[in-house]
Amino acid sequence: MGKAKKRIIYKGKNQQFENLTRIQAVEKAVEYLKNGDKEAYSIITLFGLTAEEMLEAGVSYELVKGMGNIF
């Protein structure tokens, strides 16, 4: 990934989520997944969350298995 593209991604991430840690991102993604909100996909791909992190946070196995192409 080029420097400009990387800078734009990090700039967008920091503007959307001020002071959001990785742990908080996992919690938000779990919350969004349980509510059926599509915003969860954005957080998962933005932070590069893994299936193991989501399972440890409390997401059901079936839901993670159904989203296999994202992880």
LUMMI-426818 format. One record per atom (N, C-alpha, C): residue in three letters; x, y, z; residue number from 1; atom name. Coordinates in nm, 4 decimals, always signed. Layout:
% LUMMI-426818
<ala, <X, Y, Z>, NUM, CA>
...
//
This chain:
% LUMMI-426818
<met, <+0.0861, -0.1165, +0.0000>, 1, N>
<met, <+0.0000, +0.0000, +0.0000>, 1, CA>
<met, <+0.0910, +0.1231, +0.0000>, 1, C>
<gly, <+0.0558, +0.2186, -0.0843>, 2, N>
<gly, <+0.1337, +0.3406, -0.0944>, 2, CA>
<gly, <+0.1167, +0.4314, +0.0265>, 2, C>
<lys, <+0.2096, +0.5257, +0.0384>, 3, N>
<lys, <+0.2064, +0.6163, +0.1538>, 3, CA>
<lys, <+0.0801, +0.7019, +0.1559>, 3, C>
<ala, <+0.0394, +0.7503, +0.0419>, 4, N>
<ala, <-0.0785, +0.8377, +0.0362>, 4, CA>
<ala, <-0.2050, +0.7611, +0.0742>, 4, C>
<lys, <-0.2185, +0.6410, +0.0219>, 5, N>
<lys, <-0.3370, +0.5607, +0.0531>, 5, CA>
<lys, <-0.3411, +0.5264, +0.2022>, 5, C>
<lys, <-0.2261, +0.4891, +0.2580>, 6, N>
<lys, <-0.2188, +0.4564, +0.3997>, 6, CA>
<lys, <-0.2541, +0.5778, +0.4849>, 6, C>
<arg, <-0.2063, +0.6935, +0.4453>, 7, N>
<arg, <-0.2339, +0.8168, +0.5198>, 7, CA>
<arg, <-0.3830, +0.8498, +0.5157>, 7, C>
<ile, <-0.4469, +0.8324, +0.4025>, 8, N>
<ile, <-0.5901, +0.8605, +0.3883>, 8, CA>
<ile, <-0.6729, +0.7649, +0.4743>, 8, C>
<ile, <-0.6353, +0.6377, +0.4761>, 9, N>
<ile, <-0.7093, +0.5396, +0.5561>, 9, CA>
<ile, <-0.6967, +0.5730, +0.7034>, 9, C>
<tyr, <-0.5751, +0.6004, +0.7494>, 10, N>
<tyr, <-0.5572, +0.6312, +0.8916>, 10, CA>
<tyr, <-0.6238, +0.7623, +0.9292>, 10, C>
<lys, <-0.6217, +0.8582, +0.8382>, 11, N>
<lys, <-0.6868, +0.9861, +0.8654>, 11, CA>
<lys, <-0.8378, +0.9665, +0.8787>, 11, C>
<gly, <-0.8973, +0.8890, +0.7899>, 12, N>
<gly, <-1.0406, +0.8618, +0.7963>, 12, CA>
<gly, <-1.0786, +0.7844, +0.9205>, 12, C>
<lys, <-0.9949, +0.6885, +0.9589>, 13, N>
<lys, <-1.0226, +0.6090, +1.0782>, 13, CA>
<lys, <-1.0196, +0.6971, +1.2023>, 13, C>
<asn, <-0.9237, +0.7861, +1.2108>, 14, N>
<asn, <-0.9114, +0.8706, +1.3287>, 14, CA>
<asn, <-1.0196, +0.9775, +1.3341>, 14, C>
<gln, <-1.0691, +1.0213, +1.2217>, 15, N>
<gln, <-1.1758, +1.1205, +1.2224>, 15, CA>
<gln, <-1.3085, +1.0569, +1.2620>, 15, C>
<gln, <-1.3312, +0.9344, +1.2207>, 16, N>
<gln, <-1.4580, +0.8685, +1.2503>, 16, CA>
<gln, <-1.4633, +0.8194, +1.3949>, 16, C>
<phe, <-1.3549, +0.7646, +1.4434>, 17, N>
<phe, <-1.3505, +0.7084, +1.5779>, 17, CA>
<phe, <-1.2383, +0.7763, +1.6553>, 17, C>
<glu, <-1.2706, +0.8780, +1.7281>, 18, N>
<glu, <-1.1687, +0.9453, +1.8067>, 18, CA>
<glu, <-1.1368, +0.8622, +1.9295>, 18, C>
<asn, <-1.0093, +0.8341, +1.9477>, 19, N>
<asn, <-0.9594, +0.7616, +2.0645>, 19, CA>
<asn, <-1.0257, +0.6256, +2.0828>, 19, C>
<leu, <-1.0481, +0.5551, +1.9750>, 20, N>
<leu, <-1.1075, +0.4226, +1.9814>, 20, CA>
<leu, <-0.9947, +0.3199, +1.9792>, 20, C>
<thr, <-0.9821, +0.2436, +2.0863>, 21, N>
<thr, <-0.8788, +0.1414, +2.0923>, 21, CA>
<thr, <-0.9272, +0.0147, +2.0221>, 21, C>
<arg, <-0.8364, -0.0783, +2.0059>, 22, N>
<arg, <-0.8718, -0.2035, +1.9401>, 22, CA>
<arg, <-0.9746, -0.2811, +2.0225>, 22, C>
<ile, <-0.9607, -0.2784, +2.1533>, 23, N>
<ile, <-1.0551, -0.3485, +2.2413>, 23, CA>
<ile, <-1.1941, -0.2867, +2.2289>, 23, C>
<gln, <-1.1993, -0.1544, +2.2255>, 24, N>
<gln, <-1.3276, -0.0871, +2.2094>, 24, CA>
<gln, <-1.3877, -0.1158, +2.0725>, 24, C>
<ala, <-1.3023, -0.1290, +1.9712>, 25, N>
<ala, <-1.3507, -0.1610, +1.8371>, 25, CA>
<ala, <-1.4141, -0.2997, +1.8341>, 25, C>
<val, <-1.3534, -0.3946, +1.9042>, 26, N>
<val, <-1.4101, -0.5297, +1.9115>, 26, CA>
<val, <-1.5455, -0.5245, +1.9817>, 26, C>
<glu, <-1.5533, -0.4494, +2.0917>, 27, N>
<glu, <-1.6797, -0.4384, +2.1652>, 27, CA>
<glu, <-1.7885, -0.3744, +2.0801>, 27, C>
<lys, <-1.7531, -0.2696, +2.0054>, 28, N>
<lys, <-1.8504, -0.2040, +1.9173>, 28, CA>
<lys, <-1.8960, -0.2989, +1.8076>, 28, C>
<ala, <-1.8016, -0.3733, +1.7490>, 29, N>
<ala, <-1.8361, -0.4666, +1.6421>, 29, CA>
<ala, <-1.9306, -0.5748, +1.6937>, 29, C>
<val, <-1.9044, -0.6260, +1.8137>, 30, N>
<val, <-1.9916, -0.7272, +1.8730>, 30, CA>
<val, <-2.1311, -0.6698, +1.8959>, 30, C>
<glu, <-2.1349, -0.5489, +1.9487>, 31, N>
<glu, <-2.2633, -0.4830, +1.9733>, 31, CA>
<glu, <-2.3411, -0.4646, +1.8435>, 31, C>
<tyr, <-2.2725, -0.4183, +1.7389>, 32, N>
<tyr, <-2.3382, -0.3971, +1.6104>, 32, CA>
<tyr, <-2.3851, -0.5298, +1.5493>, 32, C>
<leu, <-2.3036, -0.6350, +1.5620>, 33, N>
<leu, <-2.3427, -0.7646, +1.5066>, 33, CA>
<leu, <-2.4648, -0.8209, +1.5769>, 33, C>
<lys, <-2.4713, -0.8057, +1.7072>, 34, N>
<lys, <-2.5867, -0.8572, +1.7816>, 34, CA>
<lys, <-2.7141, -0.7809, +1.7481>, 34, C>
<asn, <-2.6999, -0.6522, +1.7105>, 35, N>
<asn, <-2.8160, -0.5716, +1.6726>, 35, CA>
<asn, <-2.8486, -0.5825, +1.5240>, 35, C>
<gly, <-2.7620, -0.6488, +1.4476>, 36, N>
<gly, <-2.7847, -0.6644, +1.3045>, 36, CA>
<gly, <-2.7492, -0.5409, +1.2234>, 36, C>
<asp, <-2.6653, -0.4565, +1.2763>, 37, N>
<asp, <-2.6258, -0.3332, +1.2089>, 37, CA>
<asp, <-2.5126, -0.3612, +1.1097>, 37, C>
<lys, <-2.5205, -0.3031, +0.9913>, 38, N>
<lys, <-2.4192, -0.3227, +0.8877>, 38, CA>
<lys, <-2.2885, -0.2490, +0.9176>, 38, C>
<glu, <-2.2885, -0.1590, +1.0146>, 39, N>
<glu, <-2.1685, -0.0846, +1.0509>, 39, CA>
<glu, <-2.0600, -0.1772, +1.1059>, 39, C>
<ala, <-2.0977, -0.2941, +1.1533>, 40, N>
<ala, <-2.0018, -0.3904, +1.2078>, 40, CA>
<ala, <-1.9000, -0.4317, +1.1021>, 40, C>
<tyr, <-1.9438, -0.4488, +0.9792>, 41, N>
<tyr, <-1.8533, -0.4891, +0.8724>, 41, CA>
<tyr, <-1.7452, -0.3842, +0.8492>, 41, C>
<ser, <-1.7817, -0.2584, +0.8599>, 42, N>
<ser, <-1.6851, -0.1498, +0.8420>, 42, CA>
<ser, <-1.5791, -0.1521, +0.9511>, 42, C>
<ile, <-1.6225, -0.1722, +1.0741>, 43, N>
<ile, <-1.5275, -0.1747, +1.1858>, 43, CA>
<ile, <-1.4362, -0.2957, +1.1754>, 43, C>
<ile, <-1.4908, -0.4095, +1.1386>, 44, N>
<ile, <-1.4110, -0.5321, +1.1278>, 44, CA>
<ile, <-1.3031, -0.5161, +1.0225>, 44, C>
<thr, <-1.3382, -0.4642, +0.9077>, 45, N>
<thr, <-1.2388, -0.4488, +0.8010>, 45, CA>
<thr, <-1.1433, -0.3336, +0.8285>, 45, C>
<leu, <-1.1906, -0.2286, +0.8915>, 46, N>
<leu, <-1.1057, -0.1132, +0.9202>, 46, CA>
<leu, <-0.9957, -0.1475, +1.0195>, 46, C>
<phe, <-1.0296, -0.2221, +1.1235>, 47, N>
<phe, <-0.9319, -0.2569, +1.2254>, 47, CA>
<phe, <-0.8655, -0.3918, +1.1993>, 47, C>
<gly, <-0.9101, -0.4646, +1.0999>, 48, N>
<gly, <-0.8502, -0.5944, +1.0696>, 48, CA>
<gly, <-0.8730, -0.6965, +1.1794>, 48, C>
<leu, <-0.9941, -0.6990, +1.2329>, 49, N>
<leu, <-1.0257, -0.7904, +1.3420>, 49, CA>
<leu, <-1.0285, -0.9337, +1.2914>, 49, C>
<thr, <-0.9898, -1.0259, +1.3771>, 50, N>
<thr, <-0.9869, -1.1666, +1.3389>, 50, CA>
<thr, <-1.1075, -1.2394, +1.3962>, 50, C>
<ala, <-1.1321, -1.3575, +1.3430>, 51, N>
<ala, <-1.2439, -1.4382, +1.3897>, 51, CA>
<ala, <-1.2237, -1.4797, +1.5351>, 51, C>
<glu, <-1.1001, -1.5069, +1.5739>, 52, N>
<glu, <-1.0716, -1.5462, +1.7118>, 52, CA>
<glu, <-1.1070, -1.4348, +1.8095>, 52, C>
<glu, <-1.0740, -1.3111, +1.7739>, 53, N>
<glu, <-1.1078, -1.1973, +1.8597>, 53, CA>
<glu, <-1.2586, -1.1840, +1.8763>, 53, C>
<met, <-1.3303, -1.2033, +1.7690>, 54, N>
<met, <-1.4752, -1.1896, +1.7751>, 54, CA>
<met, <-1.5379, -1.3026, +1.8570>, 54, C>
<leu, <-1.4865, -1.4241, +1.8422>, 55, N>
<leu, <-1.5393, -1.5360, +1.9201>, 55, CA>
<leu, <-1.5117, -1.5176, +2.0689>, 55, C>
<glu, <-1.3919, -1.4687, +2.1025>, 56, N>
<glu, <-1.3588, -1.4447, +2.2426>, 56, CA>
<glu, <-1.4440, -1.3336, +2.3024>, 56, C>
<ala, <-1.4890, -1.2409, +2.2186>, 57, N>
<ala, <-1.5694, -1.1286, +2.2667>, 57, CA>
<ala, <-1.7165, -1.1660, +2.2855>, 57, C>
<gly, <-1.7573, -1.2810, +2.2337>, 58, N>
<gly, <-1.8932, -1.3260, +2.2600>, 58, CA>
<gly, <-1.9834, -1.3409, +2.1396>, 58, C>
<val, <-1.9308, -1.3340, +2.0208>, 59, N>
<val, <-2.0123, -1.3537, +1.9004>, 59, CA>
<val, <-2.0314, -1.5040, +1.8798>, 59, C>
<ser, <-2.1477, -1.5432, +1.8354>, 60, N>
<ser, <-2.1751, -1.6854, +1.8157>, 60, CA>
<ser, <-2.0921, -1.7402, +1.6990>, 60, C>
<tyr, <-2.0624, -1.8700, +1.7081>, 61, N>
<tyr, <-1.9823, -1.9366, +1.6060>, 61, CA>
<tyr, <-2.0506, -1.9315, +1.4700>, 61, C>
<glu, <-2.1818, -1.9471, +1.4687>, 62, N>
<glu, <-2.2561, -1.9479, +1.3430>, 62, CA>
<glu, <-2.2447, -1.8139, +1.2711>, 62, C>
<leu, <-2.2490, -1.7058, +1.3477>, 63, N>
<leu, <-2.2381, -1.5726, +1.2884>, 63, CA>
<leu, <-2.0990, -1.5496, +1.2300>, 63, C>
<val, <-1.9976, -1.5930, +1.3020>, 64, N>
<val, <-1.8596, -1.5780, +1.2527>, 64, CA>
<val, <-1.8387, -1.6651, +1.1303>, 64, C>
<lys, <-1.8902, -1.7864, +1.1328>, 65, N>
<lys, <-1.8760, -1.8771, +1.0187>, 65, CA>
<lys, <-1.9479, -1.8222, +0.8958>, 65, C>
<gly, <-2.0608, -1.7554, +0.9171>, 66, N>
<gly, <-2.1344, -1.6957, +0.8062>, 66, CA>
<gly, <-2.0637, -1.5763, +0.7452>, 66, C>
<met, <-1.9772, -1.5141, +0.8217>, 67, N>
<met, <-1.9012, -1.3983, +0.7719>, 67, CA>
<met, <-1.7589, -1.4383, +0.7344>, 67, C>
<gly, <-1.7386, -1.5598, +0.6965>, 68, N>
<gly, <-1.6064, -1.6136, +0.6667>, 68, CA>
<gly, <-1.5261, -1.5363, +0.5639>, 68, C>
<asn, <-1.5941, -1.4759, +0.4656>, 69, N>
<asn, <-1.5212, -1.4034, +0.3621>, 69, CA>
<asn, <-1.4634, -1.2719, +0.4122>, 69, C>
<ile, <-1.5153, -1.2189, +0.5229>, 70, N>
<ile, <-1.4622, -1.0944, +0.5788>, 70, CA>
<ile, <-1.3353, -1.1211, +0.6580>, 70, C>
<phe, <-1.3321, -1.2324, +0.7294>, 71, N>
<phe, <-1.2153, -1.2648, +0.8105>, 71, CA>
<phe, <-1.1170, -1.3322, +0.7231>, 71, C>
//
